[in-house]
Amino acid sequence: MVRGMNRTLRQLSAVGAVLLSLFSLAHAQAPEKWPTRPVRIVVPFPAGGGTDSIARFLGERMALELKTSVLIENRPGAGGIIGAQTAANAPADGYTVLLGSNSTLVSNRFLYSKLPYNPDNFEPIGEVGVQSLVLVVNSSMPVNSLAEFVAYAKAHPGKVNYASFGQGTTSHLAGEMFKQTAGIDMVHVPFKGAAEAIPALMAGSVDAYFDTIVSSLPHIKSGKFRALGVTTPKRSSAMPSLATIAEQGYPGFEMYPWYGVTVLKATPKDVQQKLRTALATSLADPELRRRLTESGTEVNYADAPEFATLIRNDSVNIEKLVKSVGITVQ
């Protein structure tokens, strides 16, 4: 009788051990509830700039949707390469998000012979918006319109120079595209951001500058700069009276920075979907849209497929421009 009870107890113990093992295995294999810790948005440009403002406004709103903190990590340098590489080397778990742009996701692959990250490894979550570039000149320059500027440049071939906020940046590409489109010869003078380019234009060291409209707007209003046209397909809400370059005799001309949220392609699909939902909901918030607009960003939300199409189309156009002009960056 005792022997039989012992055998029964041993059997029950064995069954219990198996059940405990199965439970532990199931618990170990169960997907982690995401997110359980802060999400970081990597910004490949300096703090205080236009890209940084987008990330901070967006991160603050997305934190409410994701129910976790969203941290902003600025990793500037090398035309966005350092920040993009930082995001590319992070685990594909959704806790690292790249605020991508046409520099990091498109242009760099054609400008640099050796790129330490692969733009194709990033998965589009959604486009956030665009920032208008504006062609400005020093107010002492004897031109009052885009047509007069082109005429002046044609009358002084190779004598007019233009600033950009960096070699290979959208500002530089806009200048090269305008040279081609207008048939003029200008000399490119790259600077390390608007903090250097704006004083140079004020001092008359350069004749023109393709700048973000929000950066140049105070100087346009003060009369120190004269605005000749914006590079976006539509007029900027910051200066609705200023015509686009396309409107002024150059149909189809457009070159401007756009921004979007991306993660690594290997990120779990359910995590990607949570990020897409949080982004779409956040950008539908009137208060966030107002803050972004006031900071110089035209909200232009596009879902993942539309954002992917934008990246593909821009790749074709920018590759063609870079090859035709022969732009290279060391």
C-alpha positions as CSV (number, residue, x, y, z in Angstrom):
1,M,0.0,0.0,0.0
2,V,2.8,2.4,1.0
3,R,4.8,1.4,-2.1
4,G,1.8,2.1,-4.3
5,M,1.3,5.5,-2.7
6,N,5.0,6.4,-3.2
7,R,4.7,5.4,-6.9
8,T,1.7,7.6,-7.3
9,L,3.4,10.5,-5.6
10,R,6.4,10.1,-7.9
11,Q,4.2,10.0,-10.9
12,L,2.4,13.1,-9.8
13,S,5.7,14.8,-9.1
14,A,6.9,13.9,-12.6
15,V,3.8,15.3,-14.2
16,G,4.1,18.5,-12.2
17,A,7.7,18.9,-13.3
18,V,6.7,18.5,-17.0
19,L,3.9,21.0,-16.6
20,L,6.2,23.5,-14.9
21,S,8.8,23.0,-17.6
22,L,6.2,23.5,-20.4
23,F,4.9,26.6,-18.6
24,S,8.4,28.1,-18.3
25,L,9.1,27.4,-21.9
26,A,5.9,29.0,-23.1
27,H,6.5,32.0,-20.8
28,A,10.1,32.3,-22.2
29,Q,8.9,32.2,-25.8
30,A,6.0,34.6,-25.3
31,P,6.6,37.9,-27.1
32,E,7.6,40.8,-24.9
33,K,4.9,43.4,-24.5
34,W,6.3,46.3,-26.4
35,P,7.3,48.9,-25.3
36,T,8.5,48.2,-21.8
37,R,11.2,50.8,-21.8
38,P,11.9,54.2,-23.5
39,V,12.2,54.5,-27.2
40,R,14.9,56.7,-28.7
41,I,14.7,58.7,-31.9
42,V,18.2,59.2,-33.4
43,V,18.6,62.6,-35.1
44,P,21.6,62.7,-37.5
45,F,21.8,66.5,-37.2
46,P,22.7,68.9,-34.4
47,A,20.5,69.9,-31.5
48,G,18.6,73.2,-32.0
49,G,18.2,72.8,-35.8
50,G,15.1,72.2,-37.8
51,T,15.4,68.4,-37.8
52,D,15.9,68.4,-34.0
53,S,12.7,70.4,-33.5
54,I,10.7,67.9,-35.6
55,A,12.0,65.0,-33.5
56,R,11.3,66.7,-30.2
57,F,7.8,67.8,-31.0
58,L,7.0,64.4,-32.5
59,G,8.6,62.4,-29.8
60,E,6.7,64.3,-27.1
61,R,3.4,63.4,-28.8
62,M,4.3,59.8,-29.7
63,A,5.2,59.2,-26.1
64,L,1.5,59.6,-25.2
65,E,0.5,57.1,-27.8
66,L,3.2,54.5,-27.0
67,K,2.8,55.1,-23.2
68,T,6.5,55.3,-22.6
69,S,9.2,57.9,-22.7
70,V,10.6,58.9,-26.1
71,L,14.2,60.2,-25.9
72,I,16.0,62.3,-28.6
73,E,19.6,61.4,-29.3
74,N,21.5,63.8,-31.6
75,R,24.3,62.2,-33.5
76,P,25.4,64.8,-36.0
77,G,28.2,64.7,-38.5
78,A,29.3,63.6,-42.0
79,G,26.1,64.6,-43.8
80,G,23.9,62.4,-41.5
81,I,26.1,59.3,-41.8
82,I,27.1,59.1,-38.1
83,G,23.4,59.2,-36.9
84,A,22.3,56.7,-39.6
85,Q,25.1,54.4,-38.7
86,T,24.2,54.6,-35.1
87,A,20.6,53.5,-35.8
88,A,21.8,50.8,-38.3
89,N,24.0,49.2,-35.6
90,A,21.3,49.2,-33.0
91,P,19.2,46.0,-32.2
92,A,16.2,45.6,-34.5
93,D,13.7,45.7,-31.6
94,G,11.9,49.0,-32.3
95,Y,13.5,50.8,-29.4
96,T,15.7,52.7,-31.8
97,V,14.0,54.9,-34.4
98,L,15.8,56.9,-37.1
99,L,14.4,60.2,-38.2
100,G,15.4,59.8,-41.8
101,S,15.7,62.3,-44.5
102,N,16.5,62.5,-48.2
103,S,20.2,62.9,-47.1
104,T,20.4,59.7,-45.0
105,L,18.0,57.5,-47.0
106,V,18.7,58.7,-50.6
107,S,21.5,61.2,-51.4
108,N,24.3,59.7,-49.4
109,R,24.3,56.4,-51.3
110,F,25.2,58.3,-54.5
111,L,27.5,60.9,-53.0
112,Y,29.8,58.7,-51.0
113,S,31.9,55.9,-52.5
114,K,32.0,54.1,-49.2
115,L,28.9,54.3,-47.0
116,P,29.2,52.5,-43.5
117,Y,25.5,51.7,-43.5
118,N,22.9,50.4,-46.1
119,P,19.9,52.7,-46.5
120,D,18.0,49.7,-47.8
121,N,18.1,48.2,-44.3
122,F,15.7,50.8,-43.0
123,E,11.9,50.2,-43.2
124,P,9.6,53.2,-43.7
125,I,7.2,53.8,-41.0
126,G,5.8,57.1,-42.4
127,E,6.7,60.5,-43.7
128,V,6.3,63.4,-41.3
129,G,6.7,66.5,-43.5
130,V,8.9,68.8,-45.6
131,Q,10.8,72.0,-45.1
132,S,10.9,74.6,-47.8
133,L,14.2,75.9,-49.0
134,V,14.3,79.5,-50.1
135,L,16.8,81.2,-52.5
136,V,17.9,84.4,-50.8
137,V,20.4,87.0,-51.8
138,N,22.1,89.9,-49.9
139,S,19.8,92.9,-50.1
140,S,22.7,94.9,-51.6
141,M,22.8,92.6,-54.7
142,P,21.3,94.5,-57.7
143,V,18.4,92.0,-58.3
144,N,14.8,92.2,-57.1
145,S,13.4,89.0,-58.7
146,L,14.4,85.5,-59.7
147,A,14.4,86.6,-63.4
148,E,16.8,89.4,-62.6
149,F,19.0,87.1,-60.6
150,V,19.3,84.6,-63.6
151,A,20.0,87.5,-66.0
152,Y,22.7,88.8,-63.6
153,A,24.3,85.4,-63.4
154,K,24.3,85.0,-67.1
155,A,25.9,88.4,-67.5
156,H,28.6,87.4,-65.0
157,P,29.3,83.7,-65.7
158,G,31.4,82.1,-63.0
159,K,31.4,85.3,-60.9
160,V,28.3,84.6,-58.8
161,N,28.7,82.2,-55.9
162,Y,26.1,80.5,-53.7
163,A,26.3,79.1,-50.2
164,S,24.9,75.8,-49.0
165,F,24.7,74.3,-45.5
166,G,27.1,71.5,-46.5
167,Q,28.6,69.6,-49.3
168,G,26.1,67.1,-50.6
169,T,23.2,68.5,-48.6
170,T,19.8,69.3,-50.1
171,S,20.9,72.9,-50.1
172,H,23.8,72.0,-52.3
173,L,21.7,69.8,-54.6
174,A,19.1,72.6,-54.9
175,G,21.9,75.0,-56.1
176,E,23.3,72.5,-58.6
177,M,19.8,71.7,-59.9
178,F,19.0,75.4,-60.4
179,K,22.3,75.9,-62.2
180,Q,21.3,73.2,-64.7
181,T,17.6,74.3,-65.0
182,A,18.4,78.0,-65.5
183,G,21.5,77.4,-67.6
184,I,23.7,79.6,-65.4
185,D,27.3,79.1,-64.0
186,M,27.6,79.7,-60.2
187,V,30.4,78.7,-57.8
188,H,29.4,76.5,-54.9
189,V,30.6,77.6,-51.4
190,P,29.8,75.0,-48.8
191,F,29.5,75.8,-45.1
192,K,29.1,73.8,-41.9
193,G,25.4,74.7,-41.4
194,A,23.3,77.8,-41.4
195,A,25.3,79.2,-38.4
196,E,28.2,79.8,-40.8
197,A,26.4,80.4,-44.1
198,I,24.0,83.2,-42.8
199,P,26.8,85.5,-41.5
200,A,28.7,85.0,-44.8
201,L,25.7,86.1,-46.8
202,M,25.1,89.1,-44.5
203,A,28.8,90.1,-44.9
204,G,28.6,89.8,-48.7
205,S,31.2,87.0,-48.8
206,V,28.7,85.0,-50.9
207,D,26.0,86.3,-53.2
208,A,23.2,83.8,-52.7
209,Y,22.1,81.0,-50.4
210,F,19.6,78.1,-50.5
211,D,18.5,78.1,-46.9
212,T,15.6,76.6,-45.0
213,I,12.9,79.2,-45.0
214,V,12.5,79.2,-41.2
215,S,16.2,80.0,-40.8
216,S,16.2,82.9,-43.2
217,L,12.8,84.3,-42.4
218,P,13.9,86.8,-39.7
219,H,16.5,88.2,-42.0
220,I,14.0,88.5,-44.9
221,K,11.6,90.3,-42.6
222,S,14.4,92.7,-41.4
223,G,15.3,93.5,-45.0
224,K,18.9,92.1,-44.8
225,F,18.0,89.2,-47.2
226,R,15.9,89.3,-50.3
227,A,13.8,86.2,-51.0
228,L,13.5,85.1,-54.7
229,G,11.6,81.8,-54.6
230,V,11.0,78.6,-52.7
231,T,12.1,75.2,-53.9
232,T,9.0,73.2,-52.9
233,P,6.2,72.3,-55.4
234,K,3.8,74.5,-53.4
235,R,4.2,77.8,-51.7
236,S,5.3,77.8,-48.1
237,S,2.8,78.7,-45.4
238,A,5.5,80.7,-43.8
239,M,5.6,83.1,-46.8
240,P,2.5,82.4,-48.9
241,S,3.1,85.5,-51.1
242,L,6.5,84.2,-52.3
243,A,6.2,82.3,-55.5
244,T,7.9,78.9,-56.0
245,I,10.8,78.6,-58.4
246,A,8.6,76.3,-60.5
247,E,6.0,79.1,-60.9
248,Q,8.6,81.5,-62.1
249,G,9.4,79.8,-65.4
250,Y,11.0,76.6,-64.2
251,P,8.1,74.0,-64.1
252,G,8.9,70.8,-62.3
253,F,11.8,72.4,-60.3
254,E,11.8,71.0,-56.7
255,M,14.5,70.1,-54.2
256,Y,13.8,70.3,-50.5
257,P,14.4,68.3,-47.3
258,W,11.8,65.8,-46.3
259,Y,11.7,63.8,-43.1
260,G,10.2,60.5,-42.0
261,V,10.3,57.8,-39.3
262,T,12.1,54.5,-40.1
263,V,13.3,51.4,-38.2
264,L,15.4,48.5,-39.2
265,K,13.7,46.0,-41.6
266,A,14.2,43.2,-39.1
267,T,12.1,44.9,-36.5
268,P,9.1,42.7,-35.6
269,K,6.0,43.5,-37.7
270,D,3.8,44.0,-34.7
271,V,6.2,46.6,-33.4
272,Q,6.4,48.3,-36.7
273,Q,2.6,48.5,-36.8
274,K,2.4,50.1,-33.3
275,L,4.9,52.7,-34.4
276,R,2.9,53.4,-37.6
277,T,-0.3,53.8,-35.5
278,A,1.4,56.1,-33.0
279,L,2.9,58.2,-35.8
280,A,-0.4,58.6,-37.8
281,T,-2.4,59.4,-34.6
282,S,0.2,61.9,-33.5
283,L,0.3,63.8,-36.8
284,A,-3.4,64.0,-36.9
285,D,-3.3,66.1,-33.7
286,P,-4.0,69.8,-34.5
287,E,-1.7,71.0,-31.8
288,L,1.3,69.0,-33.0
289,R,0.6,70.1,-36.6
290,R,0.5,73.8,-35.4
291,R,3.8,73.4,-33.6
292,L,5.5,71.8,-36.5
293,T,4.2,74.4,-38.9
294,E,5.4,77.3,-36.7
295,S,8.8,75.7,-36.6
296,G,9.0,75.7,-40.4
297,T,7.8,72.2,-41.2
298,E,4.9,71.6,-43.6
299,V,3.2,68.5,-42.2
300,N,2.8,66.0,-45.1
301,Y,2.0,62.6,-43.5
302,A,2.3,59.6,-45.8
303,D,1.9,56.0,-44.8
304,A,4.6,53.4,-45.2
305,P,3.8,52.5,-48.9
306,E,3.6,56.1,-49.9
307,F,6.8,56.9,-48.1
308,A,8.5,54.0,-49.8
309,T,7.4,55.3,-53.1
310,L,8.8,58.8,-52.3
311,I,12.2,57.2,-51.4
312,R,12.3,55.2,-54.7
313,N,11.3,58.2,-56.9
314,D,13.8,60.5,-55.1
315,S,16.5,57.9,-55.6
316,V,16.0,58.0,-59.4
317,N,16.0,61.8,-59.5
318,I,18.9,62.4,-57.2
319,E,21.1,59.7,-58.8
320,K,20.5,61.3,-62.2
321,L,21.4,64.8,-60.8
322,V,24.5,63.6,-58.9
323,K,25.9,61.8,-62.0
324,S,25.2,64.6,-64.4
325,V,26.9,67.2,-62.2
326,G,29.6,64.9,-60.9
327,I,29.2,65.6,-57.2
328,T,31.3,63.5,-54.9
329,V,32.0,63.8,-51.2
330,Q,35.0,62.4,-49.5
